[in-house]
Amino acid sequence: MNLDEIKQELDQLDQNDLESIISFIKEKIISNKYIDILLDALESGYSTFICPFCGGTHIIRSGHYPNGMQKYRCYECDHAFNIYKNTFLEYSKNDLITWIKYLIAMNEDKTLRECAKYAGVCLKTSFYMRHKILSAMENTIKNIQLSGITEIDEKEMNISFSGNHKIQDKNSTLPRKPYIRGRKSLKHKIKTDFTDRIMICTAVDRDNHIFISVGKVGTTALKEEDVIDIYKPHLKEATCLCSDGCCAYRALAKKLKI
């Protein structure tokens, strides 16, 4: 069947059938484009041959799981595992297509409901998927090291206390009263030093290694000791800092001797 014959067949389909075919084609494109990349990235985690259970280095291939996935086994502790071990895909019942579609939607800053609709999951599953991804990103950033020329800056954002905090702790109290008709100002009406802002610390080097972390909650400025505590563990290999004129960054540069 050539292209012209396919077009003639498509003209005879109704709207529902066309939408089904479009959805199938999109999933096929995603499958061909991203799945191999994701699997290669996961398998590269075992290129150093370190067991996730005992830290042993004698890892062997040990057949396949019923779904065809490669099974690995540690020769020292005899534990079997797959490439999903210690990743956000571990224990997940969703297939790779669903995760990739969710990552694409999340990367486009879509809401939980929009991500759920695009990936074909319910809202509750969308919530848990997002938090598994964010948790994996947090664990990766904790150990990241920036090197060479590094640019650092902070970002100021509004704090959101949305959600039912009484579910986790019945005695929990917010640091301020809830707003009734939108955010009024930085300082709340109650006489307090609490500010409705959160400071996000960011850094990036020329190899596109990115560091991002919550700096401090309830303030619009970071002290020298805060900046040093946040950035110093991740800038041990930095040779040059690019920042604004904040004096706290000067103290950080002196502390790092750069």
Protein Blocks (a to p, Z undefined) as FASTA:
>chain_A
ZZklmmmmmmmpcfklmmmmmmmmmmmmmmmmmmmmmmmmmmmmmmnopafklopabdcd
ehjafkopacdddfklopacdfknopakgopabdfklmmmmmmmmmnopafklmmmmnop
afklmmmmmmmmmmmmmmmmmmpccehjaddddddddddfedjfklmomkbccfbdcdfe
opfblbdfbdcfbdcbddddddddfkopacdddfbghiabdcfklmmmmmmmmmmmpcbd
cddfbfklmmmmmmnoZZ
